[in-house]
Amino acid sequence: MAKANNYYFDQLNKEQQRAYYAMKEGLLNLKDSFAVPMLSNKELSDIYFMIRMDCPEIFYSVTFSYKYYPDSSAVEMTPQYLFSKDKIREHRQAMEARVKKLARQAADLDEKGKELFIHDFIVNNVKYDKLKKEYSHESIGALGNGVAVCEGIAKAVKILCDELNIWCIIALSEANPDKGIKYRHAWNVIRIGGQYYHLDVTFDNTLSKDGTVRYDYVNLSDKQIFRDHEPVIWKVPVCSDNDHFYYKEKKLSWTTMDEVQNRTKQAVKKGKVLLFHWRGGYLTKEILTELLRIFDAEAKAKNKCAYTSVNWAQAVLRVQFEDGVGEEQIEMEEANEGEKE
């Protein structure tokens, strides 16, 4: 089986696994309360979160309370549900139908095709929820309401991967107030062709605009992803392969200024957006200055102006050429602006 539904369960000790199982059964059966082995508050909270990462179909409870009695070996846990039980059953049925309907559209694709289908569907159909409503942290936010935060998007990716039999888990990093990152961030680790890769659809979602779908965070290695992601809270598989990054596979990862100049000339002539990854050494200020000079020169040669967006951490540049002579414009992109608010 390709599914990774027990990934976080498998990382727990026996007592924690008993608590995990009791919580999962209670949530699946919509119980008002249920007994769980006595553990610390942090352990109970972590396990509750892990269940919902392993099983994103449990989209209807995000918090709980509990009470315990002296000399007892268990606590009585009371989940707080986002909807009435009748509404949960109704939503659950609708979500199952929605997931199956979407998966059918990708059923005949290979693994990579399925991954890109899921990526593109979310980029094109889900808006980042800046208000951060409770359901936006769950798969129902992305797949039911078309709005979500990173956690809801990562859960939607996983639930679709599960349906399409692709191994996928959710990775979670801690906030870092010193860097202005106020919230935890969630993304996915996916297994394609037997190799593990990072996939952050939220970051691509926030970068995609003006009809251009971005793939800056499709199939990244550990080295690439942690240029602009905090370390994970719970261990995930090592992602060591650099060779299947989206732009590299699509031959949009260039190493020389001559290649950039030739491609820029073609893009200006055809009136197309230029989108590529720079792989000719680190993207330093000097390198960027030279790239901007090329964009500007080729644009002016055709009486156009270059508008450049730069994802500095991943060395991805997007250049749009518009009619008319004007000042070249450059924008430094923030893929994680939602987590910084």
Secondary structure, 3 states (H helix, E strand, C coil): CCCCCCCCHHHCCHHHHHHHHHHHHHHHCCCCCEEEECCCHHHHHHHHHHHHHHCCCCCCEEEEEEEECCCCCEEEEEEEECCCHHHHHHHHHHHHHHHHHHHHHHCCCCHHHHHHHHHHHHHHHCEECCCCCHHHHCHHHHHHHCEECHHHHHHHHHHHHHHCCCCEEEEEECCEHHHCECCCEEEEEEEECCEEEEECHHHHHHHCECCECCCCCEEECHHHHCCCCCCECCCCCCCCCCCCCHHHHCCCEECCHHHHHHHHHHHHHHCCCEEEEECCCCCCHHHHHHHHHHHHHHHHHCCEEEEEEEECCCCEEEEEEEECCCCCEEEECCCCHHHHC
